[in-house]
Amino acid sequence: MSDAIVFSEVSKFYGEVLGVNRVNLRIPPGIIGLVGPNGSGKTTLMNLTTGLLRPTSGSIEILGMTAAEPEKLFRQIGYSTQFDSFPRGVTGYQFIYSYLRVAGYSHGDADALTGRAIARVDLVAAADRRVAGYSKGMRQRIKLAQAMAHNPKVLVLDEPLNGLDPMARAEVIDLFIGLAAEGHHIILSSHILHEIDMISDHVILINSGYVVAEGDIQEVRTDMHEHPIQVFVRCDQPETLASHLFHQDHMTEVTIHKDRMGLHARTRDADQFYLLINQIVLDQNIKVEAIGPADDDVQAVYDYLIGSQGGVQS
């Protein structure tokens, strides 16, 4: 069995409306962040990954399997949508157990798998309560438990962190990191971009049905040679530092912080910039508190690639 998810020239049209167009991806195991504004094609990409949609053209392989083998494929995929849809009157336990039984698991196996999944999302105390009485965060966690109950190798999660309190969010993130370390694919969308930065091994940036960039976010940013890189410097002599930076051809902007304890600089050549900073600091005896990229994140990269119109929302 392959350990990759592979899209080859995949397009999906809804009549004349474009869902996604000519997508080529090879996604390794790990935590994959899917980022894009409303209508960008994120949900279409997720539904194609799970086999709920078939491509209009192109091919998709999930761990070496295709949607033509649904009985095999669906045992390796778990899906949690951002929308709530629960059978009327069902408890948390029944929500998970009943679907495992429908999938062919025996009573004993379904019971054991249900208990394990509920424990992993810390809902044991609420397992026998009706889901209709759950908070938003609890509903999110029971959906996650249902998606992972059969131990799939691929988890596709639409806004799984939405509605969670900070403690529950930290616990769920730890769970994702643990599953990724075991070799699982965790494909998740989120509008909380700093969390995508924090936990993703790989990001896919999508807009208007096209994948505009994908890979490690720092690698994507480094490859964007046409966009100046912004760097922050906290130091005791920002005016001195700025005066030496202004005259360099690779510098496009230098702005001193309002507190006069640092500056932001934009450069077209990060390597030259860091070498120059080292030399200026030594020559001028400048005390540096911190230095680093100011735009090495998903939001900045996305804004550079497609502009900020519409915002990066789910």
N, C-alpha and C positions, 0 to 999 in steps of 0.2 A: 504494500500500500504506500502510495506517495505521501509525503508530509506537507504538500503545498496545495494552495488553492490557485487555480490557473484560469484566467479569462483570456481568450484568444479572439480578438476582433469582434467583441460582443456588442451588439446593438439591440435596443428594445424600443419599439414604437407602439404607441397606443393610437391606432389609426394613423393620423398625420402628426400626432403629438410625439415629440421626442422624449423618451425616458432617459436612456443613456446611449452614447454613440461611440463605436469603435474603441471599446475599452480593452486594453491589454495590461494584465496584471499577473504577477507571480507573487503570492503572499505566503511568507514563511510562518511557522508557528510563532506565537507571542501575542502581545497586546497590540491590536491594530486600531488606531483612531481614525474614524471616518468623519470628515469635516466638510460642511457646505451649507449655504443658506437654504431657506425654504424653496422647494421646487428645483433643487440642484441635481437630484437624481439619487440621493442617499437611500431612500426607501426602496426605489427600484433596484439598486445595487444589492441591498440586503435581501430582497425577495428573490432575486436571481440566484444569490448565493445559497439560499435555503431550498431552492427548487420549487418555490411557490409560483414563480414565473418562469416561463421558457423564453430564451432569447429569440428575437426576430431573425437574427443572423449571428454567426459565430458559435463558439463552443465554450463550455465551462466544465472543468473537472474539479471535484472536491475530493482531495486525498485519493485521486485516481479513479473516482466514481463519477457518474453523471446522473442527471435527473431521470434517465431512462431506466435506472435501477432504484426506484423509490424505496423499496423495502430495505435495501442495504444502506442507501444514502441517509434516510431519515433517522436511522439508529445512530448515526455519527454527528447529527446536527441538533442543536437546541436553539430555540428562537424565542425571544421575549420582545414584543412590540411595545411602543410607548403608550398604546391605548389599552384601557381596561375593558375586558369582556369576560365575565365569569358566569357560569351557570347559576340560575337563581337559587338562593338558599344554601349554596355549597360552603362547607368549611374549608379551611386551609389544607387540612389533611386530605379531605375528599377530592379537592381540586387536583392534587398531584396524584394520589392513588388511583383515581378513576381513569386518568389518561394512561398511566402505566399498564393498567389492566386491558384497556382497549388496544394497547400496543403489543399485547400478547404475553406479558409477564404473569407468572403465577401469583396467587395471593401472598404467599410468603415472601417472594422476591419484591413484589410491589410494596408491601408493607415495610420491608427493610430499607428499600431505596427511598421511600417517602420519608421515613424517620431520619435517615442520614441527610437528605437534602434540606429538610426543615431545620435540623440542627446546624447545618453549615451557614444558614442565614439568620440564626438566632431567633427563631419563631416558635420554639417548642412550647412555650407557655400559651401561645395563641393558636396552636394547631387545631383545636376543636371548636374554635369560635368561627362564626360565619364571616366570610370574606367581606360581605357587605358592611360589616361594622369595623373593618380595618381602616387605619389611617392611610394616607397616600403613600408614606414610606413603607408601611407594612405590606400594602398591595404590590409595591415595586419588588419587595424582597420575596414574596410568595411566587410572583411571576418568575423571578430569577431561579428560585428553588425548583419550580416546575420545568424550566428550560434545561437545568443541569441534572435533574434527578436520574436520568438514564446514563449518566456519565459520557456525554458525547465528546468527540474530539474537537468539534467546532461549535462555539457559542456565538450567536449573532444577537446583539443586544442593542435595542433602540432606546436611547436615553435612559440607561439603567440607573444612573445616579440621581435623576430628577426626583425631588420630593424627599430625599433621605436627609435626616439630621446629620450634623457633622460626625458624630460618633459612628452611626451606621454607615455613613459614606466611607469613613476610614476603614471600617471592617470589611466592606464590600471590595474596596480597592485592594486590600491585603489578600482577599480571596482570589481576585483576578490575577494578582502577581503570583500567587501560589499555583494556580491552574496553568499559567503560562510557563512557569518553571518545570511543570510536569509534561510540557510539550503540546499543550492545547492551543488552538487558535481562539482568541477572544477579540471579536470584531465589535466595536462599540462606537456609537455616535453620541456626541455630547455637545451642548452649547457652552459648557463650563471649560473654556479652552485651557486654562492653567492646569486643570486636572488631566486633560489630554496630553499636555506637555510633560506632566509629572510621571505619568504611568505608561505612555505608549512607547513601544519598541519601534513602531512603524506608523506612518500617517499616510492617509490618502485624502488629497484635497480635490473636491469635485465641484464643478460649477456648470450650470446649463447643460447637464448631461455628459460633460467631458471631464475626464480625469486630467487636472491641470498640473499636478505634481504628486509624487509618491516616493516614500523612502523614509529614512531617518531624518527628523526635522532639521538637525544641524547640517546634514549633508545637502538637503534641499536648499537651505539658505546659502550654503557655501557655493553651490552651483549657479546661483543667481547673480552672475557677474555684472549684469547691467544695472543692478540696484545697489546704491551705496550702503555700506554696513554702518550701523550706528553703534557707537561705543560710549559707555559712561566711565568717567574717572572721578573718584573722590580724592582730593588732595588739598594741601595747604596753600598752594600758589597757583590757582587756576588761571589768573591773568598772565603769568609768566609762561605757563604751558601753552595757553591759547596763542600768545604772540609768536611762539616758535612754530606752531602748527599752521597758522594762517597762510604762510607762504609756500606750502607744499602743493604741488600740482595734483596729487591724488586726494586732497582734502576738498570736500564740497561745502561743509558747514561746521562751525564751532560755536556753541552756545554755552555761556557760563550759567551755572545754577543760580537761582535767586538768593540762596544763602551764602554765595561766594565761597563755597567749600567744594567745588567740583565743576565739571563741565560735561556736555554731550558733544561728540564729534562724529561727523559722517565722512567716510572715506571709501574710495573705490578700490583700495588695495589694503586689505587688513594686515598682510604680512609686513609691508613697508611701514604701516602705521605703528604696529607693536614694536618693531625695531627702532623706529624714531622715538617713540615714547621712552624706551629704555635709555637711549642716549641723552635725551633732554633731562630726564629725571636725575641721571648721574651728574651731568654737567652743571645743572642748576640747583642741585641739592634739594629737590622737591620731595616732600614726605607724602607718599601715596598710601591711602587707606584701602582703596578697592578699585578694581578695574575689570571691565568685562563687557560682553555684548549686551546692548539694550533692546535689540529687536530679534533675538534668536528664539522666537516662539511662534506658535501656530497662527495667532492673530496677525502678527506683523507680516509673516510670510504670505498668508492668505490675502491680506490687503495689497501687498506688492503685486501678487499674481493676478488678481481680478478686480482690485479696487474695493472700496468699502461700501459701495452701493448695496443696499439691502441688508447689510450686516451678516455676520456669521451666526445664524440662528438655526435651530432645529425646526 
